Amino acid sequence: MSNNAEKTTAAAAVEDDDEPDEWDKRIFSTGCADENAKLTDCYYEKKDWRACKQEMETFRACWKKQGNEKRTDSKDV
């Protein structure tokens, strides 16, 4: 295989990887993808959910604003 063909094949594989998967589609459908990303990033950096209370509250507020608790039957405890 030529060097150009290898680069084209590699580029195609990278482009396919950029497609949203089922998980991404579900998160985007909530309307809170940005808040979810910030919460996930916080946990990744700090490895402790207790250190991410502000991000959790922001995500929770978005979740309620978007009406997701009705859609998913989740309830505050």
C-alpha positions in Angstrom: 0.0 0.0 0.0 1.4 3.4 -0.8 2.0 6.1 1.8 -0.9 8.2 0.4 -3.3 5.3 0.6 -2.3 4.6 4.2 -2.9 8.3 5.1 -6.3 8.3 3.4 -7.3 5.1 5.3 -6.1 6.5 8.6 -8.0 9.8 8.0 -11.2 7.9 7.2 -10.9 6.0 10.4 -10.5 9.2 12.4 -13.5 10.7 10.6 -15.7 7.7 11.5 -14.6 8.0 15.1 -15.9 11.6 15.2 -19.5 10.4 14.6 -21.6 10.6 17.7 -22.3 7.2 19.3 -25.4 6.1 21.0 -24.2 7.5 24.4 -23.5 10.9 22.9 -26.9 11.0 21.1 -28.6 10.3 24.5 -26.6 13.0 26.3 -27.3 15.6 23.5 -31.0 14.8 23.6 -31.2 15.9 27.2 -30.3 19.4 26.4 -27.6 19.3 29.1 -24.6 18.0 27.2 -22.3 21.0 28.2 -23.3 20.7 31.8 -22.7 16.9 31.7 -19.2 17.4 30.1 -18.2 19.9 32.8 -19.4 17.6 35.6 -17.6 14.6 34.0 -14.4 16.7 33.6 -14.6 17.9 37.2 -14.8 14.3 38.4 -12.0 13.2 36.1 -9.7 15.9 37.5 -10.6 15.6 41.2 -11.7 11.9 41.5 -14.2 12.9 44.1 -17.9 13.8 43.4 -18.0 15.8 46.6 -15.5 18.3 45.1 -17.9 18.8 42.1 -21.0 20.1 44.0 -21.3 23.3 41.9 -21.1 21.3 38.6 -23.7 18.8 39.9 -26.1 21.6 40.9 -25.7 23.2 37.5 -26.3 19.9 35.8 -29.3 19.2 38.0 -30.8 22.6 37.3 -30.4 22.1 33.6 -32.0 18.6 33.9 -35.1 20.0 35.6 -35.3 23.0 33.2 -35.3 20.7 30.2 -38.0 18.5 31.7 -35.9 15.4 31.8 -37.1 14.2 35.2 -40.5 13.6 33.6 -39.1 11.8 30.6 -36.8 9.5 32.7 -39.0 9.2 35.8 -36.1 10.3 38.0 -37.0 12.0 41.3 -35.0 14.1 43.8 -34.5 12.2 47.0 
